[in-house]
Amino acid sequence: MQEKPTLIVLLGPTGIGKTDLSLSIATALDCEIISADSRQLYRDMQIGTAAPTAEQLQTVPHHFVGTLGLEEYYSAAQYETDVLNFLSTAFLQHDKMLLTGGSMMYIDAVCDGIDDIPTISTEVREKVMQKYKAEGLDVLCEELRSLDPQHYAEVDLKNPRRVIHAIEVCYMTGNTFSSFRTRTRKERPFHILKIGLQREREELFNRINARVDAMIEGGLVEEARRLYSYRHLNALNTVGYKELFAYFDGEMDLSVAIEKIKKNTRVYAKKQMTWFKKDTDIHWFHPDKLSVEEVLALL
């Protein structure tokens, strides 16, 4: 019986050092990289999403980077389908593939599968979006509390996309969003090896602060200004752009916006680590102390 191929998953919070390690591992194993970053999927957001550079893309083939237009709708469920379809072909050429990123739901979708939540019709999506634009997030949160108190207690109420999607499902099906979340792990036709990267909090936060400074020096303000007319789109509802849009709107000084980017990125990194720490399948390493040989030993 032929040995199953292996998907190596290199994960960790933003700014931890996944990119350099992923290139080293992929080069050593002669495999390709699948991005698990929900924002790197979109074109025209290279600086703000720390997307792979042209040189890095030339060094190792990357997939699911810059494949979507800003206005295209995408979800973790679609990502699961697309990556599994891609792997079914990729594993004919490689016995190992490397998936790397920090988007928690996207990683879980590929490794464990996500529940079969019904596709939302255009009519329902537009109805909920119009309500959001007209009445705001607080009103939608109260409606979610009424429609699905269980999910209301669990969801990030400051994340419009999560709240909107839960209400869309309630409207579309007449059932609660919670009723579709069975959290049953799906079998995969490949082995999965999860490698997590972690640093001391102060070390990670210093790296995040320095990376934001480097992004600003590298042209993030100019990139955000080019994207300003798209600020209403979900793709741009993310740290780095939101704060600069507020600066463009005169709501704060640039220095304040930059500090908010740093703070909000640190908050997001903490959420990522909280999520990842629940997964007992992850092998944890400090990025500076993980060698390719150690990765091979885990295979």
Secondary structure, 3 states (H helix, E strand, C coil): CCCCCEEEEEECCCCCCHHHHHHHHHHHHCCCEEECCCCCCECCCCCCCCCCCHHHHHHCCEECCCCECCCCCCCHHHHHHHHHHHHHHHCCCCCEEEEEECCHHHHHHHHHCCCCCCCCCHHHHHHHHHHHHHHCHHHHHHHHHHHCHHHHHHCCCCCHHHHHHHHHHHHHHCCCCHHHCCCCCCCCCCEEEEEEECCCHHHHHHHHHHHHHHHHHCCHHHHHHHCHHHCCCHHHCCCCHHHHHHHHCCCCCHHHHHHHHHHHHHHHHHHHHHHHCCCCCEEEECHHHCCHHHHHHHC
